[in-house]
Amino acid sequence: MKFELTRRRVFAGLALITVVLLSMGLILQHLLSQAPCPLCILDRIAFMLFALIAISGAIHNPPPRVAARYAGTMALAALTGLGVASWHLWTLHHPKFGCGIDVMEEFVNNLPTARLLPFLFHASGDCSARDDPILGLVAPEWALCWFAALFLAAAVFAYKWRSAAPARAGS
């Protein structure tokens, strides 16, 4: 039996990765009592957006050209998460310029996601607080690594599917 890496399997695999990452965030929050800060919540939203686009792609199972658009949109979601994670790391290394528990927290907690799913998207921590590292890295460093990997994967598949699609007449 030959294993073929279909577009549906790629989308499903990338969705599974992000769902596992979101689950790890919930474990850190609810079982290990690490309160998520506003930047952590924005990272979760970026992971959720990436997962929702990947799930949509897996369900739709589009042709190569449309799959490339899905992957490009996923790359943009990962790039957004990369920016947030980078800002979070800068905040960790420059705590006096931290986001604080003020305007940023109020903004994040007033988003529709925080009102619909408060157990997942409610910010209650400090962005400059250093929690215990996991295998040598703190959560924002892990988020940065995963967003970089997800961005690269989405960009590679977008390029692959875009170049595999037959060119339309007149484009």
C-alpha positions, 0 to 999 in steps of 0.5 A: 500500500503506497502512502500518497501525500494528498492535499486533504491529508496535508490540510488535515495534518496541519490542522491537527498540529495546531489543535494539539498546540491549542490543547497544550495552551489549555493544559498550561492554563488550566492544569499548570495554572499559567495565566495567559496574557493578552499576547498569548491570547492573540497567539491562540487566535492566530493558531485557531485561524490557521486551524480553521483555514486548514480544516476548511481546506481538508473538508473542501479538498480543492484543486491545486490552484485553490489549495494554493490560495488556502495555503497562502492564507494559512501562511498569512495567519502564521506570519501574523502569529510570528509577529505577535510571538516576536513582540511577546519575546521582546516584551519578555526581554524588556519587561519595563516596556511590557504590555501590562494588564491595562489597555491591551488586556481590555481590548483582548477580553472584549473581542468576540472570541473572549466572550464566546469561549472565555475558557480559551480566549480570556487574558488574565496574565502579565506579558512580561511574566516568565513562567517555567520553561518547557524543554528549555523554552518558554511558551512564547519561544515555542509559539515562535518556533511553531509559527515559523514551521507552520509558515514554512510548511504553508508557503512550501505547499502554496508554491508547490500547488501553485506551480502544479496547477495548469495555467489558464488561458489568458493569465 
